[in-house]
Structure formats: structure tokens, C-alpha cells
Amino acid sequence: MIDVDHVSMKYGNFEAVKDCSFTVDKGEIVGLLGPNGAGKTTIMKIITTQICPSDGTARVAGFDCQSHPKEVRRNVGFLPEQAPLYDDMEVREYLDFVGRGRGLSRRQLKDRIGWVKDSCGLSKVWCKPIGELSKGYRQRVGLAQALIHDPPCLVLDEPTSGLDPLQIIEIRDLIKELSKDKAILYSSHIIQEIVALSDRVVIISDGQIRAEGTLPELTQKVKETTKVEFTIDELAKAQTDLEKVFTTLIHHN
């Protein structure tokens, strides 16, 4: 459903993304893990037709992101790191506006607005101006706009950013439920988020993919190449084994 094929992105002499390739299939959640500045957001902007790559191709639902951008946008929902919100609009007005912009019929719009209102937990702030919302609720509204047209593919940049622990659990559960019939790519620099949601992980650092696979596959890869010894006291203070896996892979050349 989402296919990134040898994509590179240059800004002058700086190469933000270097020959990256991976796929996301229907029914799959793929976590894009890497430190800040690794190239995660650039890849997501390419997939969602925000920018064009310097080299390579990206496709969504079979449509090339450069030659068929309108078709790509119909088939993808995008939550960027900074959600595209209008502070003077009430939540209900904004989602109605986005739904109409997506070309939904009156009946479709009514059904989808009711669904995102409940699924994203927006009932308490439904008639409030977006500018008065907390960061957590603003993030929920951003997720709702990405889902309003019921796209088969979702691209989520730090989807739980700013949420409290209970809200994070609710959004994780929603993403897992959505993945039953959608292809979902989401980014995070927080290892716990990747562990909680991912079926498969793509680790990126300095614009390059360093490793890709399921969590057990990545763990085994590091065990085969890295030996780490602990005393009991040191182990109690150390990161989890999985955190060390990702740290090792991110910095592995």
C-alpha cells in the first residue's frame, strides 16, 4: 500500500535522505524510528506529496506520488508533526470544513464526523475554539482530520506527542484497531512507542536506513554482532534490552 523505492532528498549539498527503500502493507503498522533530524519527517512529506524527492519514487495505493498526487491524497491521511489547525474555528466547524474539502457527500460527512468525534475522544471540546484547546486535544483534532475521509493509508508523525498517559493508551488502541484494514506508517524517536505499536520497525539515522524487521529479528541481529556484559547492579540501572538494540542499530554504520 505504501512503497518507498530508493528515495533520496537533497537540500543543496545536504542529503537529508539517502537511498531509502521500504514498504507498508495493508493490515500492518510500521514504525519509523530514529533520533531527531534522522530524516523521518522528510520521508513522510515525500509520501504525502508535500515535497518531491531528488531521486527515487514513492507510491501510495499504487499511485506515484509525483505523477498522480491527487490520487495519492485521496488515499492517504496525514498527521504532520505540527497539526494543520485553524485556531479561530470550533472543532466541529474545522472537521466539517476538512470533510467538505475532501469531497465527502453530506451523508458521508455526517457519518464520518460522528465517528471521529467518538473515536478520537472529542465530545468534551466539540464546540470549543481550537485555539483554546490543550496540546493533547489539539493532537486529537489533528488525528481526526487525517481520518475524516477514511483513507486506506495513514501516515502519522509523532501521533502521541503531547498526550497524557491515558490519552496515549487510547490513541494506541485506536491505531491498532485501524490497522486491521489500513496500512499505517508512523514515526517516533521514543522507543516505548515503537514497542507498543509496531508490527515491523524501520530504523533510520543520518538519512539512511540502518536496519529493518520485526522486533525479534532486530534483537537477534544485535545478539549475533554485539556482546554486552552486566553485573547484577549494573543491570538494574541499565536500559531495557530492546532499548539497547535500537541504540546499537541507530549508531551502527
Contacts in CASP RR format, 6 or more apart in sequence:
PFRMAT RR
TARGET T0000
AUTHOR 0000-0000-0000
METHOD contacts of the structure
MODEL  1
MIDVDHVSMKYGNFEAVKDCSFTVDKGEIVGLLGPNGAGKTTIMKIITTQ
ICPSDGTARVAGFDCQSHPKEVRRNVGFLPEQAPLYDDMEVREYLDFVGR
GRGLSRRQLKDRIGWVKDSCGLSKVWCKPIGELSKGYRQRVGLAQALIHD
PPCLVLDEPTSGLDPLQIIEIRDLIKELSKDKAILYSSHIIQEIVALSDR
VVIISDGQIRAEGTLPELTQKVKETTKVEFTIDELAKAQTDLEKVFTTLI
HHN
1 24 0 8 1.000
1 25 0 8 1.000
1 26 0 8 1.000
1 60 0 8 1.000
1 61 0 8 1.000
1 62 0 8 1.000
1 152 0 8 1.000
1 153 0 8 1.000
1 182 0 8 1.000
1 183 0 8 1.000
2 23 0 8 1.000
2 24 0 8 1.000
2 47 0 8 1.000
2 58 0 8 1.000
2 59 0 8 1.000
2 60 0 8 1.000
2 153 0 8 1.000
2 155 0 8 1.000
2 183 0 8 1.000
2 185 0 8 1.000
3 23 0 8 1.000
3 57 0 8 1.000
3 58 0 8 1.000
3 59 0 8 1.000
3 60 0 8 1.000
3 62 0 8 1.000
4 20 0 8 1.000
4 21 0 8 1.000
4 22 0 8 1.000
4 23 0 8 1.000
4 43 0 8 1.000
4 46 0 8 1.000
4 47 0 8 1.000
4 58 0 8 1.000
5 21 0 8 1.000
5 56 0 8 1.000
5 57 0 8 1.000
5 58 0 8 1.000
5 59 0 8 1.000
6 19 0 8 1.000
6 20 0 8 1.000
6 21 0 8 1.000
6 55 0 8 1.000
6 56 0 8 1.000
6 57 0 8 1.000
7 17 0 8 1.000
7 19 0 8 1.000
7 20 0 8 1.000
7 21 0 8 1.000
7 43 0 8 1.000
7 46 0 8 1.000
7 53 0 8 1.000
7 55 0 8 1.000
7 56 0 8 1.000
7 57 0 8 1.000
7 58 0 8 1.000
8 15 0 8 1.000
8 17 0 8 1.000
8 18 0 8 1.000
8 19 0 8 1.000
8 20 0 8 1.000
8 53 0 8 1.000
8 54 0 8 1.000
8 55 0 8 1.000
8 56 0 8 1.000
9 15 0 8 1.000
9 16 0 8 1.000
9 17 0 8 1.000
9 42 0 8 1.000
9 43 0 8 1.000
9 46 0 8 1.000
9 51 0 8 1.000
9 53 0 8 1.000
9 54 0 8 1.000
10 16 0 8 1.000
10 54 0 8 1.000
15 207 0 8 1.000
16 39 0 8 1.000
16 42 0 8 1.000
16 207 0 8 1.000
17 39 0 8 1.000
17 42 0 8 1.000
17 43 0 8 1.000
17 46 0 8 1.000
17 53 0 8 1.000
17 207 0 8 1.000
18 206 0 8 1.000
18 207 0 8 1.000
18 208 0 8 1.000
19 55 0 8 1.000
19 208 0 8 1.000
20 43 0 8 1.000
20 204 0 8 1.000
20 207 0 8 1.000
20 208 0 8 1.000
20 209 0 8 1.000
21 209 0 8 1.000
22 30 0 8 1.000
22 202 0 8 1.000
22 209 0 8 1.000
22 212 0 8 1.000
24 30 0 8 1.000
24 153 0 8 1.000
24 183 0 8 1.000
24 184 0 8 1.000
24 185 0 8 1.000
25 183 0 8 1.000
26 152 0 8 1.000
26 181 0 8 1.000
26 182 0 8 1.000
26 183 0 8 1.000
27 179 0 8 1.000
27 180 0 8 1.000
27 181 0 8 1.000
27 182 0 8 1.000
27 183 0 8 1.000
27 184 0 8 1.000
28 179 0 8 1.000
28 183 0 8 1.000
28 184 0 8 1.000
28 199 0 8 1.000
28 200 0 8 1.000
29 175 0 8 1.000
29 176 0 8 1.000
29 179 0 8 1.000
29 184 0 8 1.000
29 186 0 8 1.000
29 197 0 8 1.000
29 198 0 8 1.000
29 199 0 8 1.000
29 200 0 8 1.000
30 184 0 8 1.000
30 185 0 8 1.000
30 186 0 8 1.000
30 198 0 8 1.000
30 199 0 8 1.000
30 200 0 8 1.000
30 201 0 8 1.000
30 202 0 8 1.000
31 185 0 8 1.000
31 186 0 8 1.000
31 187 0 8 1.000
31 188 0 8 1.000
31 194 0 8 1.000
31 197 0 8 1.000
31 198 0 8 1.000
31 200 0 8 1.000
31 201 0 8 1.000
31 202 0 8 1.000
32 40 0 8 1.000
32 43 0 8 1.000
32 44 0 8 1.000
32 185 0 8 1.000
32 186 0 8 1.000
32 187 0 8 1.000
32 188 0 8 1.000
32 202 0 8 1.000
32 204 0 8 1.000
33 187 0 8 1.000
33 188 0 8 1.000
33 189 0 8 1.000
33 191 0 8 1.000
33 194 0 8 1.000
33 201 0 8 1.000
33 202 0 8 1.000
33 203 0 8 1.000
33 204 0 8 1.000
33 246 0 8 1.000
33 250 0 8 1.000
34 40 0 8 1.000
34 187 0 8 1.000
34 188 0 8 1.000
34 189 0 8 1.000
34 203 0 8 1.000
34 204 0 8 1.000
34 205 0 8 1.000
34 250 0 8 1.000
35 189 0 8 1.000
35 205 0 8 1.000
35 250 0 8 1.000
36 189 0 8 1.000
38 189 0 8 1.000
38 204 0 8 1.000
38 205 0 8 1.000
38 206 0 8 1.000
38 207 0 8 1.000
38 250 0 8 1.000
39 204 0 8 1.000
39 207 0 8 1.000
40 157 0 8 1.000
40 187 0 8 1.000
40 189 0 8 1.000
40 204 0 8 1.000
41 80 0 8 1.000
41 81 0 8 1.000
41 157 0 8 1.000
41 187 0 8 1.000
42 51 0 8 1.000
42 207 0 8 1.000
43 204 0 8 1.000
44 78 0 8 1.000
44 80 0 8 1.000
44 155 0 8 1.000
44 157 0 8 1.000
44 185 0 8 1.000
44 187 0 8 1.000
45 51 0 8 1.000
45 80 0 8 1.000
46 52 0 8 1.000
46 53 0 8 1.000
46 58 0 8 1.000
46 65 0 8 1.000
47 58 0 8 1.000
47 60 0 8 1.000
47 65 0 8 1.000
47 76 0 8 1.000
47 155 0 8 1.000
47 185 0 8 1.000
48 65 0 8 1.000
48 72 0 8 1.000
48 73 0 8 1.000
48 76 0 8 1.000
48 77 0 8 1.000
48 78 0 8 1.000
48 155 0 8 1.000
49 65 0 8 1.000
49 66 0 8 1.000
49 69 0 8 1.000
49 72 0 8 1.000
49 73 0 8 1.000
50 78 0 8 1.000
50 80 0 8 1.000
52 65 0 8 1.000
52 66 0 8 1.000
53 66 0 8 1.000
57 64 0 8 1.000
57 65 0 8 1.000
57 66 0 8 1.000
58 64 0 8 1.000
58 65 0 8 1.000
58 66 0 8 1.000
59 65 0 8 1.000
59 72 0 8 1.000
60 72 0 8 1.000
60 75 0 8 1.000
60 76 0 8 1.000
60 153 0 8 1.000
61 71 0 8 1.000
61 72 0 8 1.000
61 75 0 8 1.000
61 76 0 8 1.000
61 152 0 8 1.000
61 153 0 8 1.000
63 71 0 8 1.000
63 72 0 8 1.000
63 75 0 8 1.000
64 72 0 8 1.000
65 72 0 8 1.000
74 102 0 8 1.000
74 149 0 8 1.000
74 151 0 8 1.000
75 151 0 8 1.000
75 152 0 8 1.000
75 153 0 8 1.000
76 151 0 8 1.000
76 153 0 8 1.000
76 154 0 8 1.000
76 155 0 8 1.000
77 146 0 8 1.000
77 147 0 8 1.000
77 149 0 8 1.000
77 151 0 8 1.000
77 153 0 8 1.000
77 154 0 8 1.000
77 155 0 8 1.000
78 146 0 8 1.000
78 154 0 8 1.000
78 155 0 8 1.000
78 156 0 8 1.000
78 157 0 8 1.000
79 142 0 8 1.000
79 143 0 8 1.000
79 145 0 8 1.000
79 146 0 8 1.000
79 154 0 8 1.000
79 155 0 8 1.000
79 156 0 8 1.000
79 157 0 8 1.000
79 159 0 8 1.000
80 157 0 8 1.000
81 157 0 8 1.000
81 158 0 8 1.000
81 161 0 8 1.000
83 138 0 8 1.000
83 139 0 8 1.000
83 141 0 8 1.000
83 142 0 8 1.000
83 143 0 8 1.000
83 145 0 8 1.000
84 142 0 8 1.000
84 145 0 8 1.000
85 94 0 8 1.000
85 130 0 8 1.000
85 131 0 8 1.000
85 138 0 8 1.000
85 141 0 8 1.000
85 142 0 8 1.000
85 145 0 8 1.000
86 94 0 8 1.000
86 97 0 8 1.000
86 130 0 8 1.000
87 129 0 8 1.000
87 130 0 8 1.000
87 131 0 8 1.000
88 129 0 8 1.000
88 130 0 8 1.000
88 131 0 8 1.000
89 97 0 8 1.000
89 129 0 8 1.000
89 130 0 8 1.000
90 126 0 8 1.000
90 127 0 8 1.000
90 128 0 8 1.000
90 129 0 8 1.000
90 130 0 8 1.000
91 122 0 8 1.000
91 125 0 8 1.000
91 126 0 8 1.000
91 127 0 8 1.000
91 128 0 8 1.000
91 130 0 8 1.000
91 133 0 8 1.000
91 141 0 8 1.000
92 113 0 8 1.000
92 117 0 8 1.000
92 126 0 8 1.000
92 127 0 8 1.000
94 130 0 8 1.000
94 141 0 8 1.000
94 145 0 8 1.000
95 113 0 8 1.000
95 116 0 8 1.000
95 117 0 8 1.000
95 141 0 8 1.000
95 144 0 8 1.000
95 145 0 8 1.000
95 148 0 8 1.000
96 109 0 8 1.000
96 113 0 8 1.000
98 145 0 8 1.000
98 148 0 8 1.000
99 109 0 8 1.000
99 112 0 8 1.000
99 113 0 8 1.000
99 148 0 8 1.000
99 149 0 8 1.000
100 109 0 8 1.000
102 148 0 8 1.000
102 149 0 8 1.000
103 149 0 8 1.000
104 112 0 8 1.000
104 148 0 8 1.000
104 149 0 8 1.000
112 147 0 8 1.000
112 148 0 8 1.000
112 149 0 8 1.000
112 150 0 8 1.000
113 148 0 8 1.000
115 147 0 8 1.000
116 122 0 8 1.000
116 144 0 8 1.000
116 147 0 8 1.000
116 148 0 8 1.000
117 123 0 8 1.000
117 126 0 8 1.000
117 144 0 8 1.000
119 144 0 8 1.000
119 147 0 8 1.000
119 174 0 8 1.000
120 140 0 8 1.000
120 141 0 8 1.000
120 143 0 8 1.000
120 144 0 8 1.000
120 147 0 8 1.000
120 174 0 8 1.000
121 140 0 8 1.000
121 170 0 8 1.000
122 137 0 8 1.000
122 140 0 8 1.000
122 141 0 8 1.000
122 144 0 8 1.000
125 133 0 8 1.000
125 137 0 8 1.000
130 138 0 8 1.000
130 141 0 8 1.000
131 138 0 8 1.000
133 141 0 8 1.000
135 161 0 8 1.000
135 162 0 8 1.000
136 162 0 8 1.000
136 163 0 8 1.000
136 164 0 8 1.000
136 167 0 8 1.000
139 159 0 8 1.000
139 160 0 8 1.000
139 161 0 8 1.000
139 162 0 8 1.000
139 163 0 8 1.000
140 163 0 8 1.000
140 167 0 8 1.000
140 171 0 8 1.000
143 156 0 8 1.000
143 159 0 8 1.000
143 171 0 8 1.000
143 174 0 8 1.000
146 154 0 8 1.000
146 156 0 8 1.000
147 154 0 8 1.000
147 178 0 8 1.000
151 182 0 8 1.000
152 181 0 8 1.000
152 182 0 8 1.000
152 183 0 8 1.000
153 182 0 8 1.000
153 183 0 8 1.000
153 184 0 8 1.000
153 185 0 8 1.000
154 175 0 8 1.000
154 178 0 8 1.000
154 182 0 8 1.000
154 183 0 8 1.000
154 184 0 8 1.000
154 185 0 8 1.000
154 186 0 8 1.000
155 185 0 8 1.000
155 186 0 8 1.000
156 175 0 8 1.000
156 184 0 8 1.000
156 185 0 8 1.000
156 186 0 8 1.000
156 187 0 8 1.000
157 186 0 8 1.000
157 187 0 8 1.000
158 186 0 8 1.000
158 187 0 8 1.000
158 188 0 8 1.000
158 189 0 8 1.000
159 171 0 8 1.000
159 175 0 8 1.000
159 186 0 8 1.000
160 167 0 8 1.000
160 168 0 8 1.000
160 171 0 8 1.000
160 172 0 8 1.000
160 188 0 8 1.000
160 193 0 8 1.000
163 171 0 8 1.000
172 196 0 8 1.000
172 197 0 8 1.000
175 184 0 8 1.000
175 186 0 8 1.000
175 197 0 8 1.000
176 197 0 8 1.000
178 184 0 8 1.000
179 199 0 8 1.000
186 197 0 8 1.000
188 194 0 8 1.000
191 242 0 8 1.000
191 243 0 8 1.000
191 246 0 8 1.000
194 201 0 8 1.000
194 246 0 8 1.000
195 215 0 8 1.000
195 242 0 8 1.000
198 215 0 8 1.000
199 214 0 8 1.000
200 212 0 8 1.000
200 213 0 8 1.000
200 214 0 8 1.000
201 211 0 8 1.000
201 212 0 8 1.000
201 213 0 8 1.000
201 214 0 8 1.000
201 215 0 8 1.000
201 218 0 8 1.000
201 246 0 8 1.000
202 209 0 8 1.000
202 211 0 8 1.000
202 212 0 8 1.000
202 213 0 8 1.000
203 209 0 8 1.000
203 210 0 8 1.000
203 211 0 8 1.000
203 212 0 8 1.000
203 218 0 8 1.000
203 246 0 8 1.000
203 249 0 8 1.000
203 250 0 8 1.000
204 210 0 8 1.000
205 250 0 8 1.000
205 251 0 8 1.000
210 249 0 8 1.000
210 250 0 8 1.000
210 252 0 8 1.000
211 218 0 8 1.000
211 221 0 8 1.000
211 249 0 8 1.000
211 252 0 8 1.000
215 242 0 8 1.000
218 245 0 8 1.000
218 246 0 8 1.000
218 249 0 8 1.000
219 241 0 8 1.000
219 242 0 8 1.000
219 245 0 8 1.000
221 249 0 8 1.000
222 244 0 8 1.000
222 245 0 8 1.000
222 248 0 8 1.000
222 249 0 8 1.000
226 248 0 8 1.000
228 244 0 8 1.000
230 238 0 8 1.000
238 244 0 8 1.000
239 247 0 8 1.000
END
